[in-house]
Amino acid sequence: MGNRYTKNPRPWRDCFWEKVDVRGEDDCWPWKAGKNSAGYGKMKVAGQTQYAT
């Protein structure tokens, strides 16, 4: 059984790009993962929650 606090061995950049809906060069690239109450993207990096600005 896994532990939700287990460190992710994958580079944070790989995790980041999996959460982005990459579209055309001039298009908006929506965030597909967790968001804060204002709708901005968030993800954990090295155990710290990072927010889009």
C-alpha positions in Angstrom: 0.0 0.0 0.0 1.4 3.4 -1.0 2.0 6.3 1.2 0.7 9.6 -0.1 3.8 11.3 1.4 6.3 9.3 -0.5 8.7 11.5 -2.4 8.3 11.5 -6.2 11.6 10.5 -7.8 10.6 12.1 -11.1 12.0 15.6 -12.0 9.6 18.4 -11.2 9.8 19.6 -14.8 8.3 16.3 -16.1 5.5 16.5 -13.6 4.9 20.2 -14.5 4.5 19.5 -18.3 2.1 16.6 -17.7 -0.2 19.2 -16.1 -0.2 21.6 -19.0 -2.5 21.4 -22.0 0.1 22.5 -24.6 -1.6 24.0 -27.6 -0.5 26.3 -30.4 2.4 28.8 -30.0 0.0 31.8 -29.8 -2.7 30.0 -27.8 -3.4 29.8 -24.0 -1.9 26.7 -22.4 -4.5 25.7 -19.7 -3.5 24.1 -16.4 -5.0 20.6 -16.1 -4.3 19.9 -12.5 -5.0 21.4 -9.0 -5.9 25.0 -8.7 -6.3 27.4 -5.7 -9.6 29.1 -4.8 -8.8 31.9 -7.3 -8.4 29.4 -10.1 -4.6 29.6 -10.4 -2.5 26.4 -10.9 -0.6 24.8 -8.1 1.7 21.8 -7.6 4.1 20.5 -5.1 7.9 20.8 -5.7 10.3 19.4 -3.1 7.4 19.1 -0.6 6.4 22.8 -1.0 3.2 23.9 -2.8 4.1 26.3 -5.6 1.4 28.6 -7.1 1.2 30.1 -10.6 1.4 33.8 -10.7 
